Amino acid sequence: MPIGDGGEGTMDALLAARGGERVEVTADDPLGRPVAAQFALLPGGRTAVVETAQASGLHHVGEDERDAWAASTRGTGELIAAAAGAGATEVIVTVGGSATTDGGAGAIEALADADVAVELVVVCDVRTAWEDAPRVFGPQKGADPAMVNRLERRLDDLADAAPRDPRGVAMNGCAGGLSGAFWAHHGAALVPGAAFVLDEVGFNATMRSSRFTVTGEGRLDEQTLAGKAVAEVATRCRQAGVACHAVVGEDRLEPFQARVLDLASVAEATSIAELEEAGAAIAAASRPG
């Protein structure tokens, strides 16, 4: 079952659950270079899905190119404008996996340039507040401690100039403040990504009819507990009395965090052979009797 939490892959999960079509356009990547990117139109054409990572994703920027100051969300705004041009009146924006910490300034500018006003639902992959985004996410986007301080000052300036102050609000720091910009400038609704997607794909019914569930992600760490799909899956399984196993690339959970997550098992796997071995072990442990 495809799932997501507001990061990469969420558009795929929503298309699998609801149907629809992909539309490819050209948009700016985080450093302003043209890149082919897609959005989805769900059945009826009035609701679109825009995945921030399509245009503004970290995967577009090589490690030696990462520039937390220059990286812009303009391409995401261009995708939303293209979706509106295709007839969408509501756009579901998933905000994980970005290369940006521009406080959404690029996306807001692109929407203003296109004179676009649509209803926005922002599917958030973490609960990070606006003011915490540079400290939490800046380093993985190329920011050293001095740059983190600069980014914090820039977000403060943007917050001061916004119609609504985005500081102190959970989930406003996603994608380096993109979610908060949509909330402050366009009245966007912010929803927890994992819960939103699991409800959309009908996870609960499938899970309750299963003997056990297997989930996974690249790395289990403290961010897993801050709204990621694995945590939401584990919580729902625990509440329903269904065992939940995780297969991950790396397990970095502290003992207390592991107890909070309460997974039946965790296996690390970084190759096809290791994935097959982990799956066989879970199946063997889950056999009746």
N, C-alpha and C positions, 0 to 999 in steps of 0.2 A: 504494500500500500504506500504510494508516494505521500510524504508529508513534508512540512516545512515549518519554520517559525518566524517568517518575515525575511529570512536571508535567501541566498541563492537556492533555487529549486522550488520556491513557493509558487511561482507562476505555473510551473509544471504540475504541481499538486492540485492547484485550483482548476486547471484545464482538464486534468484527469477526472476530477469530481464533477465538474459542471459542463464540460464540453466547451466549444468555442474555436476560434481560429487565431493564428499568429499573424502579425503584420510586421514586416521588416521595413525599417527606415534608416536614414543616416542621422547620427547625432554626434555631439562632441563627447570625446572621452574626457577623463579627469584633467588632462593637460591641454585640452582644446583641439585635439586631432580628430578628424572625422572617423567614425567607426560604425559598422553595421550593427544595429541593435533592434530588438523586437519588443513589441507589446502585444497583449492578447485582448481580443474582443470576445466577451462571453455571449452566449445565445441571446438574440434580440438586439445586440449591438449598442445598448445603452450603458452597459458597464464594461469598463476596460480594466486590465491589470497591467501595471507598470512596475517592473522589478528594477530597483535602483542600480543593482550591479550590472545590468545590461549595458548601460552607458557610463556609469560612474564607479564601476567596480575596481577593486584593488588589483584584480587579475589583468587589467589593461595596462598596468604600470610595472615595469621591471623594478627589481630591488634597487638598482643603481639610479632609477628615475624618481623614486618616491620623494614627493615634495608636499609635505602636509600644509604648507602655507599656500602654494599655488593651486593645488588640486581643487577642482570646482564641480559642483553639482549641476551645472548648466545643462548638460546632456539629459539629465533626468527631467528637468523642466521641459526640454524640447520633446521628449517622449510623451509627456502628459499633454502638451499642446497638440502633438500629432494624433493622439487618441481622441482628443476633443474634436479635432478636425475630421476624424472618421465617424463622428456622430455620438461619441460617448458623453453622457451627462454626469456620470459618476466614475471616478477612477480610484481603484484600490491600488495603493502604492506600498510595495514591500521595500523595507529600508536597510536590510542587512548587506554586508559584504562591500561597503563603499571604501574608496580611497581618500575620502574627503573629511575635512573639518572646517568647512567654510560657513557653518551656521546656516546652510541652505541658501546663501545669498545668490549663488549662480542660478539655482532653480527658480527662485522668486523673480529674478531679473528676466529669465527666459519667458516665464508666464506673463509678466507685464509686457514684454516686447511683443508677444503674440496676442495680447489682449484676451487672455483665456481665463474664464471663471467657471470651474466645475466643482461638484461636490467631491471632496477628498476623504477617503478612509485610509488611514496609515496603519499598516500592519507592522508592529514593532517587535524586533527580535530580542531586545533587552529592555530593562526598566531604568536605565541610566538617565539621570537628570541632565539638563542642558549644560550647567556649569561644570559638570564632571566629565563631559565628553573628551576634552583635550587630554586630561590626565589618564583616563581609562583607555582610550583608543589611539591617542596621538602617537605613542611610540611604535605601534605596529604599522603606522602609516608614514614613518620616516621622521618623526619629531624627536629631537633630543630635549633634555630638560629646559634649556633656554627657549626652544621653540614652543614647548608646551605652555610656558608662561606667556609667550606672545599670543598664542591661540586663545588662551583664557581671556586675555585683555580684548582680543577681537570679538569674542562671543559676548563679553560684557557690553561692548560698544553696540553690537547688533541688537542685543536685548533692550538697551536703553532707547534705541530708535524704533523698535517694533510697536505695532498697535496694541499688542498685549505682551506683557513680560513673560517670557518662556521659562525663566529661572524658577527652580524649586518644584518643578512639575515632573513626576515620574514619566519616563518614556520620551521626554522632549530632547534627549541627547542622542538618539539613534542617528546613525550615519553622520556623526559629527555635527548634530544640531539640525539636520534636514527635517526631521519629524517636528521639532519645535518651531521651525520656520513656517511649516504648513499650518500648524496649530495657531501660531500668532498672527499670520497674515491672511490665512484663508479659512480659519475656523474649522480646520480638519478634525475629524474624530480619530482618536488614537486608540487602537485595540491591541491587546496582547497577542502576538503573532501565533504562538504555538496553540493556544486555546482556540483562536479563530480558525486556523487551518484544520485542526482535529475535528472541530464541529462541522466544517464544510465537507470533509471527506467521509463523515459517518464513522469515525474511529471507534466510538464507544460501543456501538452494536457489534462491530466485527471483533473487537477485543473481548467482549463478554462471552462470545461464542467460541473463544479460542482456549486451548489448554495453557498456552503461555505466549508471551510477546517478546520479540527481539527488536531492539532499536540500536542506534549508534550515531556517532559523530567523529570528527577528526581527533578531538581531544576533550576529555572530561577535565574540567577545572572549575574555578569559582564562578566563571561566567555561565557555566551550565545551569547553576542554581538561580540565575537571574533572568529566567524566562525562556531558556532554550527548549527545543522540542523534546530532548531526552528527559528533562525534568518533568515536563507536563505529561509525557507518556507514562513515566514511572509513577507519578502521583495518581493518575487515573487508574492504572493497573492495581496499585496498592489499595485504593478505595474500593475496587471491585473484587479484590481477592484473587487477582490473576498474576502469576509470576512474570516479572519483567527482567529480561537479560539484556546486557549491552555489549556490543562488539565495537571497539574504538581503536583509533590509531595510537592513542597515548592516554594513559590514566594518570592524571595529576591531582586527583582529589585528595584532600587531607582526610584523616580518619573520621573526624566529626562530619565533614561534608558528605562522605560516603554513607554515614549512618542516616543523614537527612534524606538522601536520595533513596536509600533502602532498596537497591537493586538485588535481584536474586543472584546474579553473577556478573562479573565484568571480565572480558577477555580482550587483550590487545592483539591486533592483527594488522600487518602492514604489507601482506602479499596475498595472492589468491590462495596459496596453499594454507596459510595461517587462517584465512577466513573459512576455508573448508574445514579445517581442524576445529575451529571454534564452534562452527555450526554442528558438527558431529558430536562434540562434547555436550552442547546444550540439548540436542535431541536425546542423547543417551541418558542424561540426568533427568529428563522430563518424561521418560517412559513410565507408564503406570506400573505400580508394584515394584 
